[in-house]
């Protein structure tokens, strides 16, 4: 059985990292399926879904490493196309990807002790984001 759900969230942009694990686990707990897979996908091209140990130091580390790899103050061709300033946001999101799949067993996400599912919003301004949760299970 496949079921589709959404999470609505407001972000601050600028590599804002927000923990989604509890909301996703709540959705799985209420589904009819005991075992299956959970697709988590963000709508948009300037945000990503991944897993991390959700703690303040690592949230800073993610921003610091991405600032080195894909600086926000460089001149990107995307800026010429649209006259905006978020070329780095698109590049960061494309590297990290818009979605992940996590299994669940007995209505529990199969995550490590320190592993949480997060959205990372790279855009240059606050955004309202829609995250799709699609469960495939039995």
N, C-alpha and C positions, 0 to 999 in steps of 0.2 A: 504494500500500500504506500502510495506517495501522498504526502501532505505538505502544503506550502504555507508559510507564516511570514510575517514581516515584523521588524523592529524599527521604530522611528527614533532617531537620536540627533541631538544638536551637538556640534563640535566647535572647537575654537580655531580649527585649521592650524597651519604652521607646525606640523608634525605632532598634533594632539593624539595621544594614545588613550583609548577608553576600553575598559574591560567589559566584554559582552557575555562572559561565561555564565553568570547567574541567570540572565534572561534566556539564554539558549537552553540551559539545563531545565528551566521552568517549562519551556515549550515541550521538550522531550518528555518530561514527567507527565504531561497532560495528554500525550498522544496515545493511541491505541496500540502502537508497536512497542514491543519489548526490546528487540534487537534490530540494528540496521546501521545506516550511514546518514550523517548529517552534513549537508552542503550549506556553507555559510558564504554569502556573496554580497558585496556592496555594489550598489548602483552608482555609477559615475567613474570618471577616468582620473581622478586626483586623490583617491583613497585606496587603501589596501586592507585585507584581512590576513592575519597571521596568528601564530601562537608565540608567547613569550612568558618569562617569569615576570609578572606584573608587579614591579617594584620601582620606586622613584629613581634609583641609580640607573637601572637598565633603560627606563624611559628617556633619561638624559643621554645615555650612550647611543641609543638609536638615532637621536637627532644629531649628535656630534659626528658619528660615522657618516651619516648621509650628507651632512654639511661638507665633509671632506670629499666624498665621492661625487656628489651632485650639488654644488653650492647654489644657494638661492640668489646670489648676486652676480651670476654670470650672464652673458648675453646669449640667449637661446633663439633659434630661428622661429620657434613657436610664437615668440613675442611679436615678430614681424608680421606673422600671419593674422593674428587676432588683435594686436595692439594691447595685450594684457601682460601680466607679470608672473604667470604661473607655469612657465615651461619646466622648471625644476620639479614642480608638483606632479606633472604628467610623467616625467622620467622616473621619479622615485616610485610612483604607483605602478608603473609598468614593470619595474624590476621586482617589486615585492608581490605583485599579483592581486587580483580582485577577490579571490575566493580560496577556500580550503575545504577539505572533506575530512571529517572526524567520525570514527565509528562510535556507536553506543551499544551497550550490553546491559540487559536488565534495567532499561530506562536511565542509564548513567553514561555520560560522556566518558570515553576512554582517553583520559588525559593523565599526564604525570603529576606528581604531587605539587610541583611548582609551575605547572603549565596552564596558562589561561588563553582564551581566545580573545583577540583584540581587534579593533578597527584602528588604523593609523590614518589620520586625515592630513594630507600634505598641502591642501589648498592654502592660498594666501589670506583667507578670510574665514570667519565663522560660516558653517554650512549646516543645513538640515539634511541628514543622510537617511536613506532607506536601505536596510539590510534584509536580504531575503534568506530565510531559513527553510530549506527543503529537506524533508525527512523521507527516506526510502527504507521501509522496514516491514517486519512481520510480527 
